[in-house]
Amino acid sequence: MTQQQELSQREFEALSRRSARSDDAPRLELLDGRAAAKAWPDGNRARIIAWLTQCVLHARPRWWLYPHQGLRVETYRKGNARPDGALAASGNFVGQGEWASTDGVLMVVEVTSGDRDTDLRDRVEKPRAYAEAAIPVYLLIDRDSQEVKVHSEPDGVRYEQVTTVPFGKTVALPAPVGIELDTAPLTDWVR
C-alpha cells in the first residue's frame, strides 16, 4: 500500500488488529483516510504520562488519564487516533472496545516523539482531528521545543485558543479540565 492510498474504516481496523498481534509491529492511527505508524512510547514519555496522571488524580480523583486509548475522531472522513492520554471520568470507556467514542473525553494529551512525522501528526493533523471531534482540550507536551501547548475552544474545525508556555512555568488547563500544572518536572524528561 502506498502512502497516498486511502483505507476504509473496516480495512484499517483489520490491519490494526493484525499488527497488534505482533511484538514488533507499529501502533497504527488513521487520519484523513491514511494509516500512519505512531512511535512506541519511550521511558521519558511514559514518565510524563505517569506524572500527568498523578496531577489529575490529585486534583480530580474521579477522573482518569487513559493511556493509549484508541478514539474514533474526525467528522469528514472516519479516523482513529491513539493519543498518549485521554482524560475522562473513571469508567468512561467500559464496554467500548479498542476504538472508543470521544463522548465524555475532556482532554487528549500527546507527547512529541521526535520522529519524522511528529510535526505533521502532533502539531497539524491531531489538533484538527480533535477539534473536529469537539474534544474540549488538547494538551501537547512538545519535547522538541520544550513547551506545553494548550489548545481549547474547538469550533468544529480548529481550536480557537492556543496557549504556549515553556517548560518550567505553570499553565492553566481551561474548563472543563480546570487544573493548573507546574511544568517544572518536564525539564527532567527531555531527550
BARO-471266 format. One line per field, with one value per residue: residue in three letters; residue number from 1; chain; x, z, y of N, C-alpha, C, O in turn. Coordinates in Angstrom, 1 decimal. Atoms other than C-alpha are relative to their C-alpha. Layout:
% BARO-471266
rest: [ALA; ...];
nr: [NUM; ...];
kette: [A; ...];
n_X: [X; ...];
n_Z: [Z; ...];
n_Y: [Y; ...];
ca_X: [X; ...];
ca_Z: [Z; ...];
ca_Y: [Y; ...];
c_X: [X; ...];
c_Z: [Z; ...];
c_Y: [Y; ...];
o_X: [X; ...];
o_Z: [Z; ...];
o_Y: [Y; ...];
//
This chain:
% BARO-471266
rest: [MET; THR; GLN; GLN; GLN; GLU; LEU; SER; GLN; ARG; GLU; PHE; GLU; ALA; LEU; SER; ARG; ARG; SER; ALA; ARG; SER; ASP; ASP; ALA; PRO; ARG; LEU; GLU; LEU; LEU; ASP; GLY; ARG; ALA; ALA; ALA; LYS; ALA; TRP; PRO; ASP; GLY; ASN; ARG; ALA; ARG; ILE; ILE; ALA; TRP; LEU; THR; GLN; CYS; VAL; LEU; HIS; ALA; ARG; PRO; ARG; TRP; TRP; LEU; TYR; PRO; HIS; GLN; GLY; LEU; ARG; VAL; GLU; THR; TYR; ARG; LYS; GLY; ASN; ALA; ARG; PRO; ASP; GLY; ALA; LEU; ALA; ALA; SER; GLY; ASN; PHE; VAL; GLY; GLN; GLY; GLU; TRP; ALA; SER; THR; ASP; GLY; VAL; LEU; MET; VAL; VAL; GLU; VAL; THR; SER; GLY; ASP; ARG; ASP; THR; ASP; LEU; ARG; ASP; ARG; VAL; GLU; LYS; PRO; ARG; ALA; TYR; ALA; GLU; ALA; ALA; ILE; PRO; VAL; TYR; LEU; LEU; ILE; ASP; ARG; ASP; SER; GLN; GLU; VAL; LYS; VAL; HIS; SER; GLU; PRO; ASP; GLY; VAL; ARG; TYR; GLU; GLN; VAL; THR; THR; VAL; PRO; PHE; GLY; LYS; THR; VAL; ALA; LEU; PRO; ALA; PRO; VAL; GLY; ILE; GLU; LEU; ASP; THR; ALA; PRO; LEU; THR; ASP; TRP; VAL; ARG];
nr: [1; 2; 3; 4; 5; 6; 7; 8; 9; 10; 11; 12; 13; 14; 15; 16; 17; 18; 19; 20; 21; 22; 23; 24; 25; 26; 27; 28; 29; 30; 31; 32; 33; 34; 35; 36; 37; 38; 39; 40; 41; 42; 43; 44; 45; 46; 47; 48; 49; 50; 51; 52; 53; 54; 55; 56; 57; 58; 59; 60; 61; 62; 63; 64; 65; 66; 67; 68; 69; 70; 71; 72; 73; 74; 75; 76; 77; 78; 79; 80; 81; 82; 83; 84; 85; 86; 87; 88; 89; 90; 91; 92; 93; 94; 95; 96; 97; 98; 99; 100; 101; 102; 103; 104; 105; 106; 107; 108; 109; 110; 111; 112; 113; 114; 115; 116; 117; 118; 119; 120; 121; 122; 123; 124; 125; 126; 127; 128; 129; 130; 131; 132; 133; 134; 135; 136; 137; 138; 139; 140; 141; 142; 143; 144; 145; 146; 147; 148; 149; 150; 151; 152; 153; 154; 155; 156; 157; 158; 159; 160; 161; 162; 163; 164; 165; 166; 167; 168; 169; 170; 171; 172; 173; 174; 175; 176; 177; 178; 179; 180; 181; 182; 183; 184; 185; 186; 187; 188; 189; 190; 191];
kette: [A; A; A; A; A; A; A; A; A; A; A; A; A; A; A; A; A; A; A; A; A; A; A; A; A; A; A; A; A; A; A; A; A; A; A; A; A; A; A; A; A; A; A; A; A; A; A; A; A; A; A; A; A; A; A; A; A; A; A; A; A; A; A; A; A; A; A; A; A; A; A; A; A; A; A; A; A; A; A; A; A; A; A; A; A; A; A; A; A; A; A; A; A; A; A; A; A; A; A; A; A; A; A; A; A; A; A; A; A; A; A; A; A; A; A; A; A; A; A; A; A; A; A; A; A; A; A; A; A; A; A; A; A; A; A; A; A; A; A; A; A; A; A; A; A; A; A; A; A; A; A; A; A; A; A; A; A; A; A; A; A; A; A; A; A; A; A; A; A; A; A; A; A; A; A; A; A; A; A; A; A; A; A; A; A; A; A; A; A; A; A];
n_X: [0.8; -0.8; 0.4; 1.1; 1.3; 0.9; 0.5; 1.3; 0.0; 0.0; -1.3; -1.0; 0.2; -0.5; -1.5; -0.4; 0.1; -1.1; -1.3; 0.0; -0.4; -1.5; -0.7; -0.8; 0.9; 0.3; 1.3; 0.6; 1.0; 0.6; 0.4; 0.3; 0.1; -1.4; -0.5; -1.3; -0.6; -0.3; -1.1; 0.2; -0.4; -1.3; 0.0; 0.3; 1.4; 0.8; -0.1; 0.8; 1.4; 0.2; 0.1; 1.3; 1.1; 0.0; 0.5; 1.4; 0.6; -0.1; 1.0; 1.3; -0.1; 0.9; -0.4; -1.1; -0.7; -0.1; -1.1; 0.1; 1.4; 0.4; 1.2; 0.5; 0.0; 0.2; 1.4; 0.1; -0.4; -0.1; -1.3; -0.3; -1.2; -0.4; -0.8; -0.8; 0.9; 1.4; 0.5; 1.4; 0.4; -0.4; 1.0; 0.6; -0.2; 0.5; 0.8; -0.1; -1.0; -1.2; 0.2; 1.1; 0.6; -0.6; 1.0; -0.5; -1.5; -0.2; -1.3; -0.9; -1.3; -1.1; -1.4; -0.7; -0.9; -1.2; -0.1; 0.2; 1.4; 0.5; 0.5; 1.3; 1.0; 0.3; 0.2; 1.0; 1.2; 0.7; 0.9; 1.2; 0.9; 0.6; 1.0; 1.2; 0.7; 0.5; -0.6; -0.2; -1.4; -1.1; -1.2; -1.1; -1.3; -1.0; -1.3; -1.0; -0.1; 0.1; 1.1; 1.3; 1.0; 1.4; 1.0; 1.3; 1.0; 0.2; 1.1; 0.4; -1.1; -1.3; 0.1; -0.1; -1.0; -1.2; -0.9; -1.3; -0.9; -1.2; -0.1; -0.4; 1.0; 1.3; 1.0; 1.4; 0.8; 1.3; 1.2; 0.6; -1.0; -0.1; -1.1; -1.3; -1.2; -1.3; -0.7; -1.5; -0.5; -0.2; -1.4; -0.8; 0.4; -0.2; -1.1];
n_Z: [0.0; 0.0; -1.0; 0.5; 0.1; -1.2; -0.5; -0.7; -1.5; -0.2; 0.4; -1.0; -1.3; 0.3; 0.0; -1.3; -0.8; 0.4; -0.4; -1.4; -0.4; 0.3; -1.0; 0.6; 0.9; -0.5; -0.4; 1.2; 0.0; 1.3; 0.1; 1.4; 0.9; 0.2; -1.1; -0.3; -1.1; -1.1; -0.7; -1.3; -1.1; -0.6; -1.5; -0.4; 0.4; -1.0; -1.3; 0.1; -0.2; -1.4; -0.8; 0.3; -0.6; -1.4; -0.2; 0.2; -1.1; -1.1; 0.2; 0.3; -0.2; 0.7; 1.4; 0.3; 1.3; 0.6; 1.0; 1.3; 0.4; 1.4; 0.1; 1.3; 0.2; 1.3; 0.4; 1.5; 0.3; -1.2; -0.4; -1.3; -0.6; -1.2; -0.7; -1.1; -1.1; 0.2; -1.4; -0.1; -1.3; -0.2; 0.5; 1.2; 1.2; -0.3; 1.0; 1.3; 0.9; 0.3; 0.5; -0.7; 0.2; -0.7; -1.0; -1.4; 0.0; -0.4; 0.5; 0.5; -0.2; 0.9; -0.4; 1.3; 0.0; 0.7; 1.2; 1.2; 0.2; -1.2; 0.3; 0.7; -0.8; -1.3; 0.0; 1.0; 0.2; -1.3; -0.5; 0.9; -0.2; -1.4; 0.1; 0.8; -0.9; -1.1; -1.2; -0.5; -0.2; 0.5; -0.6; 0.7; -0.7; 1.2; -0.6; 1.0; -0.3; -1.5; -0.3; -0.2; 0.8; -0.4; 1.0; -0.6; 0.8; 1.3; 0.7; 1.0; 1.1; -0.7; -1.3; 0.1; -0.9; -0.2; -0.9; 0.0; -1.1; 0.0; -1.1; -1.2; -0.4; -0.3; 1.1; -0.4; 0.9; -0.1; -0.2; -1.2; -0.8; -1.2; -0.8; 0.3; 0.1; -0.2; 1.0; -0.3; 0.1; 1.4; 0.4; -0.3; 0.9; 1.4; 0.5];
n_Y: [-1.2; -1.2; -0.9; -0.8; 0.7; -0.2; 1.2; -0.2; 0.3; 1.5; 0.4; -0.5; 0.8; 1.3; -0.2; -0.4; 1.3; 0.9; -0.6; 0.1; 1.4; 0.1; -0.7; -1.1; -0.8; -1.4; -0.4; -0.7; -1.0; -0.4; -1.4; -0.4; 1.2; 0.6; 0.7; -0.4; 0.7; -0.9; 0.5; 0.6; -0.9; 0.2; -0.1; -1.4; -0.2; 0.7; -0.8; -1.2; 0.4; 0.4; -1.2; -0.7; 0.8; -0.3; -1.3; 0.1; 0.7; -0.9; -1.1; 0.5; 1.5; 0.8; 0.1; 0.8; -0.3; 1.3; 0.0; 0.7; 0.4; -0.3; -0.9; -0.3; -1.4; -0.7; 0.0; 0.1; 1.4; 0.7; 0.0; 0.6; -0.5; 0.6; -1.0; 0.4; 0.0; -0.5; -0.3; 0.2; 0.5; 1.4; 0.9; -0.5; 0.8; 1.4; 0.7; -0.6; 0.6; -0.7; -1.3; -0.5; -1.3; -1.1; -0.5; 0.0; -0.3; -1.4; -0.5; 0.9; -0.4; 0.5; -0.3; 0.2; 1.2; -0.4; 0.7; -0.9; -0.3; -0.7; -1.4; 0.1; 0.8; -0.5; -1.5; -0.4; 1.0; 0.3; -1.1; -0.1; 1.2; -0.1; -1.1; 0.5; 0.9; -0.8; 0.3; -1.4; -0.4; 0.8; -0.4; 0.5; -0.2; 0.0; 0.2; -0.6; -1.4; -0.1; -0.8; 0.6; -0.8; 0.4; -0.3; 0.0; -0.6; 0.6; -0.6; 1.0; 0.0; -0.2; -0.6; -1.4; -0.5; 0.8; -0.6; 0.6; -0.4; 0.8; 0.9; -0.7; -1.0; 0.5; -0.2; 0.3; 0.8; -0.6; 0.9; 0.6; 0.6; -0.8; 0.4; -0.7; 0.9; -0.6; 0.8; 0.1; 1.3; 0.4; -0.4; 1.2; 1.1; -0.4; 0.8];
ca_X: [0.0; 1.4; 1.2; -1.4; -4.0; -7.0; -8.2; -11.8; -12.6; -13.1; -9.8; -7.9; -9.4; -8.5; -4.9; -4.7; -5.9; -3.3; -0.4; -1.5; -0.7; 3.0; 5.5; 7.5; 4.5; 3.9; 1.0; -1.4; -3.6; -6.0; -6.1; -7.6; -8.1; -4.3; -2.9; 0.2; 2.6; 3.0; 6.2; 6.2; 6.5; 10.0; 10.8; 10.6; 7.3; 5.9; 7.2; 5.5; 2.2; 2.6; 3.3; 0.3; -1.9; -0.7; -1.5; -5.0; -5.7; -4.6; -6.9; -9.8; -9.9; -12.9; -11.2; -8.6; -6.0; -6.3; -3.0; -3.2; -7.0; -8.0; -10.5; -12.7; -12.1; -12.8; -16.2; -15.4; -13.5; -13.6; -10.5; -8.9; -6.3; -4.4; -3.4; -0.8; -3.6; -7.4; -8.8; -12.3; -14.4; -13.3; -15.1; -15.9; -14.6; -16.1; -17.5; -16.4; -13.5; -10.3; -11.7; -14.0; -16.3; -15.0; -18.1; -17.1; -13.4; -12.4; -8.8; -6.4; -2.7; 0.2; 3.9; 6.1; 8.2; 10.8; 10.2; 9.9; 6.1; 5.9; 5.4; 2.6; 0.9; 1.1; 1.1; -1.3; -3.4; -4.1; -5.3; -7.6; -9.0; -9.5; -11.2; -13.5; -14.4; -15.2; -12.8; -12.6; -8.8; -5.8; -2.6; 0.6; 3.8; 6.4; 9.7; 11.4; 10.6; 10.4; 7.0; 3.5; 0.7; -2.9; -5.5; -9.0; -12.3; -12.9; -15.1; -15.6; -12.6; -9.8; -9.1; -9.6; -7.3; -3.8; -1.7; 2.1; 4.3; 7.9; 8.7; 9.2; 6.2; 2.7; -0.1; -3.8; -5.8; -9.1; -12.7; -13.9; -10.5; -9.8; -6.4; -3.1; 0.1; 3.5; 5.6; 9.0; 9.3; 9.1; 12.6; 14.0; 12.3; 13.5; 15.7];
ca_Z: [0.0; -0.9; 1.4; -0.8; -0.8; 1.5; 3.7; 4.8; 8.5; 8.2; 6.3; 8.9; 11.9; 10.3; 9.7; 13.2; 14.8; 12.8; 13.7; 17.4; 17.5; 16.5; 19.1; 16.6; 14.8; 14.9; 16.6; 13.9; 13.5; 10.7; 9.9; 6.7; 5.4; 5.7; 8.0; 9.8; 12.3; 15.7; 17.6; 20.6; 24.0; 25.3; 29.1; 29.3; 27.5; 29.9; 32.9; 31.6; 31.3; 34.8; 36.2; 34.4; 35.7; 39.3; 38.8; 37.5; 40.3; 42.9; 41.5; 40.3; 41.9; 39.9; 36.6; 34.9; 32.2; 30.0; 28.2; 24.6; 24.4; 20.8; 19.8; 16.8; 15.5; 12.5; 11.2; 7.4; 7.0; 9.5; 11.6; 14.5; 16.8; 19.7; 21.9; 24.6; 27.1; 27.1; 30.2; 31.1; 34.1; 35.6; 33.7; 30.7; 28.1; 29.7; 27.0; 24.1; 22.7; 21.1; 19.3; 21.5; 21.1; 22.1; 24.2; 27.7; 26.7; 28.5; 27.2; 25.0; 25.5; 23.0; 23.9; 20.9; 19.9; 17.7; 14.8; 11.2; 11.4; 14.7; 13.1; 10.8; 13.1; 16.5; 15.5; 12.5; 12.0; 15.6; 16.7; 13.6; 14.2; 18.0; 17.3; 14.7; 17.3; 19.8; 22.4; 24.7; 25.4; 23.5; 25.5; 23.5; 25.5; 22.9; 24.0; 20.8; 21.6; 25.4; 25.5; 26.6; 24.2; 25.4; 22.7; 23.7; 22.4; 19.5; 16.8; 14.8; 12.5; 14.8; 18.3; 18.6; 21.6; 21.9; 24.9; 24.8; 27.9; 28.2; 30.4; 34.0; 34.1; 35.4; 32.8; 33.4; 31.7; 30.9; 31.6; 31.7; 33.0; 35.3; 36.6; 36.9; 36.0; 37.3; 34.3; 36.0; 36.2; 32.4; 32.1; 33.6; 30.9; 27.7; 25.5];
ca_Y: [0.0; 3.4; 6.3; 8.0; 5.2; 5.7; 3.0; 2.4; 2.2; -1.6; -2.1; 0.0; -1.9; -5.2; -4.0; -2.6; -6.0; -7.9; -5.5; -5.7; -9.4; -8.8; -7.8; -5.6; -4.0; -0.3; 1.3; 2.5; 5.5; 6.6; 10.3; 11.7; 8.2; 7.4; 4.8; 6.0; 4.4; 6.1; 5.7; 3.4; 5.2; 5.7; 5.8; 9.6; 9.7; 7.1; 9.1; 12.2; 10.4; 8.9; 12.4; 13.9; 11.0; 11.8; 15.5; 14.6; 12.2; 14.7; 17.4; 15.3; 11.8; 10.7; 11.2; 9.1; 9.7; 6.6; 5.9; 4.9; 4.6; 4.4; 7.1; 7.5; 11.0; 13.3; 14.1; 14.3; 11.0; 8.3; 8.4; 6.6; 8.2; 6.7; 9.7; 9.3; 10.1; 10.6; 12.3; 11.2; 10.1; 6.8; 4.1; 6.2; 3.7; 0.5; -1.8; 0.3; -1.8; -0.7; 2.3; 4.3; 7.3; 10.7; 11.2; 12.2; 12.9; 16.2; 16.4; 14.5; 14.5; 14.0; 13.9; 14.5; 11.5; 13.3; 11.0; 12.4; 12.5; 14.4; 17.9; 16.9; 14.4; 16.1; 19.8; 19.8; 16.6; 15.8; 19.3; 19.4; 15.9; 16.5; 19.9; 18.3; 15.7; 18.5; 17.4; 20.5; 20.5; 19.2; 19.3; 18.9; 18.4; 19.3; 17.9; 19.3; 22.9; 22.3; 23.9; 23.0; 24.0; 24.0; 24.0; 24.9; 26.2; 23.8; 25.3; 22.0; 22.8; 24.0; 25.2; 28.9; 29.3; 28.1; 28.9; 28.2; 28.2; 27.0; 24.0; 25.3; 27.6; 27.0; 26.5; 26.6; 23.8; 25.5; 24.2; 21.6; 20.4; 23.3; 22.2; 24.1; 22.3; 23.3; 22.1; 22.3; 18.5; 18.2; 19.8; 16.5; 14.3; 15.9; 13.7];
c_X: [0.9; -0.6; -1.3; -1.3; -0.8; -0.5; -1.4; 0.2; 0.2; 1.4; 1.1; -0.1; 0.5; 1.5; 0.5; 0.0; 1.2; 1.3; 0.0; 0.5; 1.5; 0.7; 0.8; -0.8; -0.1; -1.4; -0.6; -1.1; -0.5; -0.4; -0.1; 0.1; 1.4; 0.4; 1.4; 0.5; 0.3; 1.1; -0.4; 0.5; 1.4; -0.2; -0.4; -1.4; -0.9; 0.0; -0.9; -1.5; -0.3; -0.1; -1.3; -1.2; 0.0; -0.6; -1.6; -0.7; 0.0; -1.1; -1.4; 0.0; -1.0; 0.3; 1.2; 0.6; 0.3; 1.1; -0.3; -1.4; -0.3; -1.3; -0.4; -0.1; -0.3; -1.4; -0.1; 0.3; 0.1; 1.5; 0.2; 1.4; 0.3; 0.9; 0.8; -0.9; -1.3; -0.6; -1.5; -0.4; 0.4; -1.2; -0.7; 0.0; -0.5; -0.9; 0.1; 1.1; 1.2; -0.1; -1.3; -0.5; 0.8; -0.9; 0.6; 1.5; 0.1; 1.3; 0.7; 1.4; 0.9; 1.3; 0.8; 1.1; 1.3; 0.2; -0.3; -1.4; -0.5; -0.6; -1.3; -1.0; -0.4; -0.4; -1.0; -1.2; -0.7; -0.9; -1.2; -1.0; -0.7; -1.0; -1.3; -0.8; -0.5; 0.5; 0.5; 1.4; 0.9; 1.3; 1.2; 1.3; 1.1; 1.4; 1.1; 0.2; 0.1; -1.1; -1.3; -1.0; -1.4; -0.9; -1.3; -1.0; -0.1; -1.2; -0.6; 1.0; 1.3; -0.3; 0.3; 1.0; 1.1; 0.9; 1.3; 0.8; 1.3; 0.0; 0.6; -1.0; -1.3; -1.0; -1.3; -0.7; -1.5; -1.2; -0.2; 1.1; 0.3; 1.1; 1.2; 1.1; 1.3; 0.9; 1.4; 0.5; 0.3; 1.5; 1.0; -0.2; 0.1; 1.2; 1.3];
c_Z: [0.0; 1.0; -0.4; 0.0; 1.3; 0.4; 0.5; 1.4; 0.2; -0.3; 1.1; 1.3; -0.2; 0.1; 1.4; 0.9; -0.4; 0.5; 1.6; 0.5; -0.1; 1.0; -0.6; -0.9; 0.5; 0.5; -1.1; 0.4; -1.4; 0.1; -1.4; -0.9; -0.2; 1.3; 0.2; 1.3; 1.1; 0.8; 1.4; 1.1; 0.5; 1.5; 0.4; -0.3; 1.0; 1.3; -0.1; 0.2; 1.4; 0.8; -0.2; 0.7; 1.5; 0.2; -0.1; 1.2; 1.3; 0.0; -0.2; 0.1; -0.8; -1.5; -0.2; -1.4; -0.6; -1.0; -1.2; -0.4; -1.4; -0.1; -1.5; -0.1; -1.4; -0.4; -1.6; -0.4; 1.3; 0.4; 1.4; 0.5; 1.3; 0.8; 1.2; 1.3; -0.4; 1.4; -0.1; 1.4; 0.1; -0.5; -1.3; -1.2; 0.2; -1.1; -1.4; -1.0; -0.3; -0.5; 0.5; -0.5; 0.8; 1.0; 1.4; 0.1; 0.3; -0.7; -0.6; 0.1; -1.0; 0.6; -1.3; 0.1; -0.7; -1.3; -1.2; -0.2; 1.1; -0.4; -0.6; 0.9; 1.3; 0.0; -1.0; -0.1; 1.3; 0.5; -0.9; 0.3; 1.4; 0.0; -0.7; 0.9; 1.3; 1.3; 0.6; 0.1; -0.6; 0.6; -0.7; 0.9; -1.0; 0.6; -1.0; 0.3; 1.5; 0.4; 0.2; -0.8; 0.4; -1.0; 0.6; -0.9; -1.4; -0.7; -1.1; -1.1; 0.6; 1.4; -0.1; 1.0; 0.1; 0.9; 0.1; 1.2; -0.1; 1.2; 1.2; 0.5; 0.3; -1.1; 0.6; -1.1; 0.1; 0.2; -1.3; 0.9; 1.3; 1.0; -0.4; 0.1; 0.2; -0.9; 0.2; -0.1; -1.4; -0.5; 0.3; -1.0; -1.4; -0.5; -0.2];
c_Y: [1.2; 1.0; 0.8; -0.7; 0.2; -1.3; 0.2; -0.3; -1.5; -0.5; 0.4; -0.9; -1.4; 0.0; 0.2; -1.3; -0.9; 0.5; -0.1; -1.3; -0.2; 0.9; 1.2; 0.9; 1.4; 0.2; 0.8; 1.0; 0.3; 1.4; 0.4; -1.2; -0.7; -0.7; 0.6; -0.7; 1.1; -0.7; -0.6; 0.9; -0.3; 0.3; 1.4; 0.3; -0.7; 0.7; 1.2; -0.3; -0.4; 1.3; 0.7; -0.8; 0.4; 1.4; 0.0; -0.6; 0.8; 1.1; -0.5; -1.5; -0.9; -0.1; -0.9; 0.4; -1.4; 0.1; -0.8; -0.5; 0.4; 0.8; 0.1; 1.5; 0.4; -0.2; -0.2; -1.5; -0.7; -0.1; -0.7; 0.6; -0.7; 1.0; -0.7; -0.1; 0.5; 0.2; -0.1; -0.5; -1.5; -0.9; 0.4; -0.9; -1.5; -0.5; 0.6; -0.7; 0.8; 1.4; 0.6; 1.3; 1.0; 0.6; -0.1; 0.3; 1.5; 0.5; -1.2; 0.5; -0.7; 0.5; -0.2; -1.1; 0.4; -0.8; 1.0; 0.5; 0.9; 1.4; -0.1; -0.6; 0.8; 1.5; 0.5; -1.0; -0.2; 1.2; 0.1; -1.1; 0.1; 1.2; -0.4; -1.0; 0.7; -0.4; 1.3; 0.4; -1.0; 0.5; -0.7; 0.3; -0.2; 0.0; 0.6; 1.5; 0.3; 1.0; -0.9; 0.9; -0.6; 0.6; -0.1; 0.7; -0.5; 0.6; -1.0; -0.1; 0.1; 0.5; 1.5; 0.6; -0.9; 0.8; -0.8; 0.5; -0.9; -0.9; 0.8; 1.0; -0.8; 0.3; -0.4; -0.8; 0.5; -1.0; -0.8; -0.7; 0.8; -0.3; 0.9; -1.0; 0.8; -0.9; -0.2; -1.5; -0.5; 0.3; -1.2; -1.2; 0.3; -0.9; 0.7];
o_X: [1.8; -1.7; -2.0; -2.4; -0.2; -0.8; -1.7; 1.2; 1.0; 1.9; 1.9; 0.9; 1.1; 2.2; 1.5; 0.9; 1.8; 2.2; 1.1; 0.9; 2.0; 0.4; 1.1; -0.2; -0.1; -2.3; 0.1; -1.8; 0.2; -1.4; 0.8; 0.5; 1.4; 0.3; 2.2; -0.3; 0.7; 1.1; -1.3; 1.5; 1.8; -1.3; -1.1; -2.1; -1.9; -1.0; -1.5; -2.2; -1.4; -1.0; -1.9; -2.1; -1.1; -1.3; -2.2; -1.7; -1.0; -1.8; -2.4; 0.1; -0.8; -0.5; 1.9; -0.1; 1.3; 1.0; -0.8; -1.5; -0.2; -2.3; 0.4; -0.8; -0.3; -2.0; -1.0; -0.5; 0.6; 2.3; -0.8; 2.4; -0.7; 2.1; 0.5; -0.6; -1.4; -0.7; -2.2; 0.5; 0.5; -2.3; -1.5; -0.9; -0.3; -1.9; -0.7; 1.0; 1.5; 0.7; -2.4; 0.2; 1.3; -0.6; 1.1; 2.0; -0.4; 1.3; 0.6; 1.6; 0.8; 1.4; 0.8; 1.7; 2.3; 1.3; -0.7; -1.6; -1.7; -1.7; -2.3; -2.2; -1.6; -1.1; -1.5; -2.3; -2.0; -2.0; -2.3; -2.2; -1.9; -2.0; -2.4; -2.0; -1.1; -0.2; 1.2; 1.7; 0.8; 1.7; 1.3; 1.6; 1.4; 2.0; 2.2; 1.4; 0.2; -0.9; -1.3; -1.0; -1.7; -1.1; -1.6; -0.6; 0.0; -2.3; -1.4; 0.9; 2.3; -1.4; 1.2; 1.5; 0.9; 1.3; 1.3; 0.9; 1.2; -0.6; 1.5; -0.9; -1.4; -0.9; -1.5; -0.7; -2.0; -1.0; 0.0; 0.8; 0.2; 1.0; 1.4; 1.2; 1.5; 1.1; 2.2; 1.6; 1.1; 1.9; 2.0; 0.6; -0.7; 2.2; 2.3];
o_Z: [0.8; 1.5; 0.4; -0.2; 2.4; -0.5; 1.0; 1.9; 1.1; 0.4; 1.5; 1.8; 0.8; 0.7; 1.8; 1.7; 0.5; 1.0; 2.1; 1.7; 0.3; 1.3; 0.1; -1.7; 1.7; 0.2; -1.6; 1.4; -2.3; 0.7; -2.2; -2.0; -1.0; 2.4; -0.7; 2.2; 0.7; 1.1; 2.0; 0.9; 0.6; 2.0; 1.4; 0.5; 1.5; 2.0; 0.9; 0.8; 1.9; 1.7; 0.7; 1.1; 2.1; 1.2; 0.7; 1.8; 2.1; 1.0; 0.3; -0.8; -0.9; -2.3; 0.8; -2.3; -0.2; -2.0; -1.1; -1.1; -1.7; 0.6; -2.3; 0.6; -2.3; -0.4; -2.0; -1.1; 2.3; -0.5; 2.2; -0.2; 2.0; 0.7; 1.6; 2.2; -1.2; 2.1; -0.9; 2.2; -0.9; -0.2; -1.9; -2.1; -0.7; -1.4; -2.3; -2.2; 0.4; -0.1; 0.1; -1.2; 1.8; 1.7; 1.8; 1.2; -0.5; -1.0; -0.2; 0.1; -1.2; 1.0; -1.8; 1.2; -0.6; -1.9; -1.0; -0.9; 1.1; 0.0; -0.1; 1.0; 1.5; 0.9; -1.0; 0.2; 1.2; 0.9; -0.3; 0.5; 1.5; 0.7; -0.3; 0.7; 2.1; 2.3; -0.1; -0.1; -0.5; 0.4; -0.8; 1.1; -1.4; 1.0; -0.5; 0.4; 1.9; 1.2; -0.3; -0.6; 0.3; -1.2; 1.3; -1.9; -2.4; -0.1; -1.9; -1.9; 0.2; 1.8; -0.8; 0.7; 0.2; 0.6; 0.2; 1.4; -0.4; 2.2; 1.0; 1.7; 0.0; -1.7; 1.2; -2.3; 1.2; 0.2; -2.4; 1.9; 2.4; 2.2; -1.6; 1.0; -0.5; -0.6; -0.6; -0.6; -1.7; -1.4; -0.4; -1.1; -2.2; 0.2; -0.6];
o_Y: [1.3; 0.8; 1.3; -0.1; 0.3; -2.2; 1.3; -0.8; -1.9; -1.3; -0.4; -1.3; -1.9; -0.9; -0.3; -1.5; -1.5; -0.3; -0.2; -1.4; -1.2; 2.0; 2.2; 1.7; 1.6; -0.6; 1.7; 0.8; 0.0; 1.7; 0.0; -1.1; -1.6; -0.1; 0.8; -1.0; 2.2; -1.9; -0.2; 1.6; -1.5; 0.7; 1.6; 1.0; -0.1; 0.8; 1.6; 0.4; -0.1; 1.4; 1.2; -0.1; 0.5; 1.6; 0.7; -0.1; 0.8; 1.4; 0.1; -2.3; -2.1; -0.7; -1.2; 0.7; -2.1; 0.8; -2.0; -1.5; 1.6; 0.4; 0.2; 2.2; -0.5; -1.3; -0.9; -2.1; -0.1; -0.3; -0.7; 0.5; -1.1; 1.0; -1.8; -0.9; 1.5; -0.8; 0.6; -0.8; -2.2; -0.6; -0.3; -0.9; -2.3; 0.2; 0.2; -0.4; 1.8; 2.3; 0.2; 2.0; 0.8; 1.5; -1.1; 0.4; 2.3; 1.7; -2.4; 1.7; -1.9; 1.6; -1.3; -1.3; -0.4; -0.6; 2.1; 1.5; 1.3; 1.7; 0.6; -0.1; 1.0; 2.0; 1.6; -0.5; -0.2; 1.0; 0.4; -0.8; -0.2; 1.1; -0.1; -1.0; 0.0; -0.3; 2.1; 1.6; -2.2; 1.7; -1.9; 1.5; -1.4; 1.0; 0.9; 1.9; 1.5; 1.9; -2.0; 2.1; -1.7; 1.8; -1.1; 1.3; 0.2; 0.7; -0.6; -1.0; -0.6; 0.7; 1.9; 1.7; -2.2; 1.9; -2.0; 1.7; -2.1; -0.6; 1.7; 1.4; -1.9; 1.4; -1.4; -0.4; 0.4; -2.2; -0.3; -1.2; 0.2; -0.3; 1.2; -1.8; 1.8; -2.1; -0.7; -1.6; -1.3; -0.4; -1.3; -2.1; -0.2; -1.0; 0.2];
//
